[in-house]
Amino acid sequence: MSESGTVDVDGQIGAVSRGLRTGKRDGEQTLMTTLSQRYDTTVEDLWEACTSAERLRLWFAPVTGDLRLGGDYQVEGNASGTIEACTAPHSFGATWEFNGETSWITVRVDPEGDGARLTLKHTEHADTEADFWQRFGPGATGVGWDLAFLGLAQHLHAGAEALEEEGWEATDEGRRFVTASSERWGEVSAEFGTPRAQAEAARDRTTAFYLGQEPPAQE
């Protein structure tokens, strides 16, 4: 966040490393989306921000449930799941259950210089996501996580609540952030090996979706 209190869109977009790779889980092909960012805080503070219900509501969303190993959780208006692994204050893994489908998230916190780095990996079954992937590419998931990383940066900077309040993405600042994030994910997709025309078309549909516009038709 800039000194004036507005979002440093270019700075935040550039601060996040993004990646995409294939893998296997239980013998099935998967696609893994990765985001990583260094924050000016301690490992302990970053861990608490990512695991405390009281702090999660300030930058991410209200999260209820039993937030410990083996416990179930619910993100208000979004996914639910079960915490499958936890090694405090460094990592946890959980199922991410939404719209009848199950994927998995892994969150890791590591020291880096005088700060701490957050790495999030979101793994999905490749066959389940095939049609959705053709339409929207990795940005469908990636832009949402970029918005979360932005909210976390805001929170750690000044204890501010997340910017994903209703209508923020419709502001000039919000639209620029969403568009820039979607463009980066389009590049990640092309570098991954998606034909550029397909990656760019998926990027445009993702941008339109997040901005509340009618997405371009799929050819």
VODRENZA-406905 format. One record per residue (C-alpha): residue in three letters; x, y, z; residue number from 1; chain. Coordinates in Angstrom, 2 decimals. Each point is the difference from the previous one (the first is absolute). Layout:
<nodes>
NODE     r      east     north        up     k   c
NODE   ala         X         Y         Z   NUM   A
...
</nodes>
This chain:
<nodes>
NODE     r      east     north        up     k   c
NODE   met      0.00      0.00      0.00     1   A
NODE   ser      1.27      3.47     -0.81     2   A
NODE   glu      0.43      2.81      2.50     3   A
NODE   ser     -3.25      1.58     -1.20     4   A
NODE   gly     -1.93     -3.11      1.04     5   A
NODE   thr     -0.77     -1.21     -3.51     6   A
NODE   val      1.23     -3.26     -1.41     7   A
NODE   asp      3.34     -0.13     -1.78     8   A
NODE   val     -1.42     -2.15     -2.76     9   A
NODE   asp      3.22     -0.45     -1.97    10   A
NODE   gly      2.02     -0.63      3.16    11   A
NODE   gln     -2.37     -2.66      1.32    12   A
NODE   ile     -0.36     -1.74     -3.37    13   A
NODE   gly      3.78     -0.07     -0.34    14   A
NODE   ala      0.55     -1.26      3.55    15   A
NODE   val     -1.76     -3.32     -0.66    16   A
NODE   ser      1.71     -2.92     -1.71    17   A
NODE   arg     -2.45     -2.17     -1.92    18   A
NODE   gly      0.39     -3.48     -1.40    19   A
NODE   leu     -1.85     -2.93     -1.51    20   A
NODE   arg      1.04     -3.62     -0.33    21   A
NODE   thr     -1.42     -3.47     -0.38    22   A
NODE   gly      0.29     -2.80      2.51    23   A
NODE   lys     -1.74     -3.08      1.34    24   A
NODE   arg     -2.11     -0.68      3.04    25   A
NODE   asp     -1.26     -3.49      0.79    26   A
NODE   gly      1.07     -1.02     -3.50    27   A
NODE   glu     -2.04      2.70     -1.74    28   A
NODE   gln      1.33      2.94     -2.03    29   A
NODE   thr     -0.17      3.36      1.74    30   A
NODE   leu      0.57      3.68     -0.71    31   A
NODE   met      1.66      2.07      2.71    32   A
NODE   thr     -0.26      3.79      0.18    33   A
NODE   thr      2.64      1.67      2.18    34   A
NODE   leu      0.30      3.51      1.44    35   A
NODE   ser      2.80      1.27      2.22    36   A
NODE   gln      0.76      3.37      1.61    37   A
NODE   arg      2.42      1.34      2.59    38   A
NODE   tyr     -1.49      2.17      2.74    39   A
NODE   asp      1.70      2.37      2.43    40   A
NODE   thr     -0.95     -1.89      3.14    41   A
NODE   thr      1.05     -2.98      2.10    42   A
NODE   val     -0.77     -3.63     -0.69    43   A
NODE   glu     -2.13     -0.10      3.15    44   A
NODE   asp     -2.04      3.06     -0.96    45   A
NODE   leu     -0.56     -1.20     -3.56    46   A
NODE   trp     -1.03     -3.43      1.27    47   A
NODE   glu     -2.50      1.53      2.41    48   A
NODE   ala     -1.43      2.22     -2.74    49   A
NODE   cys     -0.62     -3.10     -2.13    50   A
NODE   thr     -1.36     -2.30      2.73    51   A
NODE   ser     -1.85      2.18      2.53    52   A
NODE   ala     -3.73      0.39     -0.65    53   A
NODE   glu      0.12      3.44      1.59    54   A
NODE   arg      2.63      1.20     -2.46    55   A
NODE   leu     -1.19     -1.92     -3.07    56   A
NODE   arg     -3.27      1.94      0.02    57   A
NODE   leu      1.95      3.27     -0.25    58   A
NODE   trp      1.67     -0.77     -3.33    59   A
NODE   phe     -1.42     -3.23     -1.46    60   A
NODE   ala     -3.51     -0.94      1.14    61   A
NODE   pro     -1.81     -1.18      3.12    62   A
NODE   val      1.16     -3.58      0.65    63   A
NODE   thr     -1.82     -2.20      2.49    64   A
NODE   gly      0.55     -3.51      1.27    65   A
NODE   asp      2.66     -1.93      1.87    66   A
NODE   leu      3.22      1.53     -1.29    67   A
NODE   arg      2.39     -2.76      1.05    68   A
NODE   leu      1.29     -3.30     -1.38    69   A
NODE   gly     -2.94     -2.19     -0.95    70   A
NODE   gly     -2.49      2.82      0.41    71   A
NODE   asp     -2.53      1.21     -2.55    72   A
NODE   tyr     -0.30      3.61     -1.14    73   A
NODE   gln     -2.33      2.18     -2.04    74   A
NODE   val      0.96      3.16     -1.90    75   A
NODE   glu     -3.06      2.22     -0.06    76   A
NODE   gly     -1.49     -0.01     -3.49    77   A
NODE   asn      2.77     -2.20     -1.33    78   A
NODE   ala      1.70     -3.33      0.62    79   A
NODE   ser     -0.06     -2.39      2.92    80   A
NODE   gly      2.30     -2.86      0.83    81   A
NODE   thr      2.07     -1.99      2.47    82   A
NODE   ile      3.45      0.88      1.35    83   A
NODE   glu      2.11     -3.03     -0.93    84   A
NODE   ala      3.47      1.10      1.13    85   A
NODE   cys      1.43      2.66      2.29    86   A
NODE   thr      3.51      0.77      1.16    87   A
NODE   ala     -0.16      3.34      1.83    88   A
NODE   pro      1.28      2.58     -0.71    89   A
NODE   his      1.16     -1.15     -3.43    90   A
NODE   ser     -2.63     -1.86     -2.02    91   A
NODE   phe     -3.49     -1.41     -0.24    92   A
NODE   gly     -1.95     -1.89     -2.62    93   A
NODE   ala     -3.75     -0.28     -0.47    94   A
NODE   thr     -2.64     -1.14     -2.42    95   A
NODE   trp     -1.73      2.78     -1.93    96   A
NODE   glu     -3.58     -1.10     -0.70    97   A
NODE   phe     -2.11      2.24     -2.18    98   A
NODE   asn     -2.87     -0.44     -2.46    99   A
NODE   gly      0.03     -3.78      0.42   100   A
NODE   glu      3.72     -0.36     -0.80   101   A
NODE   thr      2.98     -0.65      2.27   102   A
NODE   ser      3.46      1.50     -0.47   103   A
NODE   trp      2.82      0.59      2.47   104   A
NODE   ile      1.91      2.94      1.39   105   A
NODE   thr      3.40      0.05      1.66   106   A
NODE   val      1.19      3.12      1.82   107   A
NODE   arg      3.63      0.41      1.02   108   A
NODE   val      1.75      2.75      1.99   109   A
NODE   asp      3.80      0.27     -0.14   110   A
NODE   pro      2.48      2.54      1.34   111   A
NODE   glu      1.63      2.17     -2.65   112   A
NODE   gly      2.54      2.60      1.01   113   A
NODE   asp     -1.61      2.25      2.58   114   A
NODE   gly     -3.48     -0.96     -1.20   115   A
NODE   ala     -2.09     -3.08     -0.79   116   A
NODE   arg     -1.22     -1.59     -3.22   117   A
NODE   leu     -3.46     -1.45     -0.57   118   A
NODE   thr     -0.39     -2.70     -2.64   119   A
NODE   leu     -3.43     -1.34     -0.96   120   A
NODE   lys     -0.55     -3.01     -2.24   121   A
NODE   his     -3.45     -0.85     -1.32   122   A
NODE   thr     -0.24     -3.46     -1.58   123   A
NODE   glu     -2.92     -1.16     -2.14   124   A
NODE   his     -0.80     -3.13     -1.97   125   A
NODE   ala      0.90      0.70     -3.63   126   A
NODE   asp     -2.91     -2.01     -1.45   127   A
NODE   thr     -2.55      1.71      2.26   128   A
NODE   glu      1.24      3.42     -1.08   129   A
NODE   ala      0.42     -0.73     -3.73   130   A
NODE   asp     -3.02      1.91     -1.34   131   A
NODE   phe      0.30      2.76      2.57   132   A
NODE   trp      3.70      0.29     -0.81   133   A
NODE   gln     -0.72      0.39     -3.71   134   A
NODE   arg     -2.37      2.87      0.78   135   A
NODE   phe      1.88      1.91      2.69   136   A
NODE   gly      3.52     -1.38      0.51   137   A
NODE   pro      1.92      0.33      3.29   138   A
NODE   gly     -1.22      3.56      0.57   139   A
NODE   ala     -3.39     -1.27      1.16   140   A
NODE   thr      1.68     -1.17      3.19   141   A
NODE   gly      3.07      2.20     -0.17   142   A
NODE   val     -1.71      3.40     -0.09   143   A
NODE   gly     -2.01     -0.92      3.10   144   A
NODE   trp      3.16     -0.96      1.86   145   A
NODE   asp      1.74      3.16     -1.24   146   A
NODE   leu     -2.80      2.01      1.61   147   A
NODE   ala      0.55     -1.93      3.23   148   A
NODE   phe      3.76      0.67     -0.08   149   A
NODE   leu     -0.79      3.69     -0.50   150   A
NODE   gly     -2.35     -0.03      2.99   151   A
NODE   leu      2.72     -1.63      2.11   152   A
NODE   ala      2.54      2.62     -1.07   153   A
NODE   gln     -2.45      2.74      1.00   154   A
NODE   his     -0.65     -1.65      3.35   155   A
NODE   leu      3.66     -0.52      0.85   156   A
NODE   his      0.88      3.53     -1.09   157   A
NODE   ala     -2.42      1.84      2.24   158   A
NODE   gly     -2.47     -2.43      1.49   159   A
NODE   ala     -2.39      1.03     -2.75   160   A
NODE   glu     -2.99     -2.09     -0.94   161   A
NODE   ala      0.08     -1.65     -3.39   162   A
NODE   leu     -0.94      2.02     -3.06   163   A
NODE   glu     -2.24     -2.71     -1.42   164   A
NODE   glu     -3.00      1.82      1.41   165   A
NODE   glu     -3.01      0.08     -2.28   166   A
NODE   gly      0.60      2.27     -2.95   167   A
NODE   trp      3.77      0.46      0.39   168   A
NODE   glu      0.79     -1.88     -3.22   169   A
NODE   ala     -2.27      2.44     -1.85   170   A
NODE   thr      2.15      2.99      0.97   171   A
NODE   asp      2.70      1.13     -2.42   172   A
NODE   glu      2.62     -1.35      2.41   173   A
NODE   gly     -1.76     -3.33      0.43   174   A
NODE   arg     -0.56     -0.47     -3.72   175   A
NODE   arg      3.65      0.73     -0.68   176   A
NODE   phe      1.10     -2.54      2.60   177   A
NODE   val     -2.30     -2.74     -1.28   178   A
NODE   thr      1.02      0.66     -3.61   179   A
NODE   ala      3.72     -0.05      0.85   180   A
NODE   ser     -0.36     -3.21      2.01   181   A
NODE   ser     -1.93     -1.69     -2.80   182   A
NODE   glu      2.64      1.07     -2.52   183   A
NODE   arg      2.75     -1.54      2.13   184   A
NODE   trp     -1.90     -3.27      0.24   185   A
NODE   gly     -0.48      0.02     -3.76   186   A
NODE   glu      3.78      0.23     -0.37   187   A
NODE   val      0.47     -2.81      2.52   188   A
NODE   ser     -2.36     -2.15     -2.05   189   A
NODE   ala      1.84      0.76     -3.25   190   A
NODE   glu      3.37     -0.76      1.62   191   A
NODE   phe     -1.47     -3.25      1.30   192   A
NODE   gly     -0.66     -1.04     -3.59   193   A
NODE   thr     -3.55      1.09     -0.72   194   A
NODE   pro     -0.26      1.31     -3.59   195   A
NODE   arg      0.25      3.78      0.31   196   A
NODE   ala     -3.29      0.69     -1.78   197   A
NODE   gln     -1.79     -2.35      2.40   198   A
NODE   ala      1.78      1.47      3.04   199   A
NODE   glu     -0.92      3.55     -1.04   200   A
NODE   ala     -3.63     -0.91     -0.69   201   A
NODE   ala     -0.26     -1.65      3.43   202   A
NODE   arg      1.65      3.05      1.55   203   A
NODE   asp     -2.60      2.30     -1.56   204   A
NODE   arg     -2.87     -2.15      1.25   205   A
NODE   thr      1.48     -0.08      3.51   206   A
NODE   thr      0.47      3.77      0.04   207   A
NODE   ala     -3.59      0.54     -1.13   208   A
NODE   phe     -1.30     -2.41      2.65   209   A
NODE   tyr      1.78      1.76      2.87   210   A
NODE   leu     -1.08      3.41     -1.28   211   A
NODE   gly     -3.63     -1.07     -0.27   212   A
NODE   gln     -0.05      0.31     -3.78   213   A
NODE   glu     -1.38     -2.33     -2.65   214   A
NODE   pro      2.88     -2.33     -0.88   215   A
NODE   pro      1.04     -0.37     -3.64   216   A
NODE   ala     -1.52     -3.08     -1.63   217   A
NODE   gln      2.14     -3.15     -0.14   218   A
NODE   glu      0.84     -0.96     -3.54   219   A
</nodes>
